[in-house]
């Protein structure tokens, strides 16, 4: 039993007892308190307790809160009307039983108007409870929804932040700046070019990545800049072979996705080899899909599995699309191939 | 004042331009001699063994491993300043007091300060005349346990205990496993400083707080870190002579 359930079980019971106590008080003040009126008071209290408890349990089990507002209100209203009628009938039954057993003298018959009066009285009592209970539930649901909304928002922000960090890998940026420093003495023209390339990458990361889609043409231009800066770092260790189909250049893909794959290929492949290796980059388009493949020498990491920030972001990004794309990492001939397929 | 002996520096980085940049920066600092370069872990280990640099400027990420892999298992560790573009994770693994590191691009003034500190340490602990000789009290060793690493001066070691085929080194309030046998370590340590108390344990005699008599003519050494080590009967006589009891 949850804390909330326990709380309502207590409130239910106290409410039933309080109703009994109120009736006892009224009978003692305005009529006579005898065994008949005691039985009526207790029976009414038990009836109210039973109806409100049943309502609570049924509402939770059958998820009344999930229904529309009209259906929910109708259900509550019928509980009030029928529940109070049932309580009235129960009380009548108990009184007759008690009379038959000779516990109490024959009570006077109630007129129809009196009966409707009692019914209304009980309906008000049950109605008060139902109103309180429904209000409480609505407030709890509202707060719950608010928390869920805030949590979703914070997850989204975290994802965006991760994405930004993945795009602006500080290791890459500071190494590039360090290399430029050395190049300024050694090859000023190349230093100037590298600064331009680095600026393009930073600008792209800050501006374009906020778009939903980019063209392969733009993304290839970004990757060219990226590979140029990395070539300054790795020099002869980074060799690139490209195979980009012309008809694929207008295809759409998430911004920075290709760059992410290239970055991973360098980080997990080229940079781990003293002699470096060949990075392959291919793109083609057919049967409504864009197929990208980035390969580098190396083995699939078994431990830790490839669940970096970048790939997590990419997978989340792919899942968001109306027709989800696919991403896979495969090992083939001592090379790791990252394959991305995107419906166009 | 005598002419100061130049500090002999080895540069280790897998990127040629990064090594070039350090050369350029070091050229402006007086009394520095660059004795070599290395671009990967094995080359760096060979260079340290062959050249005995006073100071190594050591990159953290290299193709076949990390800068820590370079230091792991070296007989005696030279002064080390790590260089990293952005690797707070690796840097954080280190005991902060022992670690000197520079971020790339390196600020000339920070490099100057790092060299100054290395020089100060050199003056305090002049290198052994014979590089292959015994480890002195001020010589430092590199210890690694899981993700954590330490530079430990030999005098800081309390005791060394057999652990399988390897040895567990206790120092300060820490311990770390060293991938060498106790016998190998014993042969490298100064016998006037380290004493083989029993089959399993080497004790730094400078760390002994008290000597208690134990049964069977043995002794019980109480050490400054609160631990106690039993001295076997066979070694008890040796200890008496050593301490002139």
Contacts between the chains, C-beta under 8 A, distances in Angstrom:
chain1	res1	chain2	res2	distance
A	170	B	85	7.4
A	170	B	86	4.0
A	171	B	61	7.9
A	171	B	85	5.1
A	171	B	86	4.8
A	171	B	87	7.1
A	173	B	86	7.9
A	174	B	85	3.9
A	174	B	86	5.1
A	174	B	103	7.0
A	174	B	104	5.8
A	174	B	105	7.0
A	175	B	15	7.2
A	175	B	18	7.6
A	175	B	85	4.4
A	175	B	104	6.7
A	177	B	104	7.9
A	177	B	105	5.4
A	178	B	17	7.4
A	178	B	18	5.8
A	178	B	21	6.1
A	178	B	85	6.5
A	178	B	104	4.1
A	178	B	105	4.3
A	178	B	106	7.6
A	179	B	15	6.9
A	179	B	17	4.5
A	179	B	18	7.0
A	179	B	21	7.8
A	181	B	21	5.5
A	181	B	105	5.0
A	182	B	17	4.0
A	182	B	18	7.0
A	182	B	20	4.7
A	182	B	21	3.9
A	182	B	24	7.0
A	183	B	17	6.5
A	185	B	20	7.9
A	185	B	24	6.1
A	186	B	17	7.5
A	186	B	20	6.7
A	232	B	17	6.9
A	233	B	15	5.7
A	233	B	17	7.3
A	234	B	15	7.5
A	235	B	16	6.2
A	235	B	17	7.9
A	271	B	14	7.9
A	271	B	61	7.4
A	271	B	63	6.5
A	272	B	63	5.5
A	272	B	64	7.4
A	273	B	63	5.6
A	274	B	14	7.7
A	274	B	39	7.3
A	274	B	40	4.9
A	274	B	63	4.5
A	274	B	64	6.2
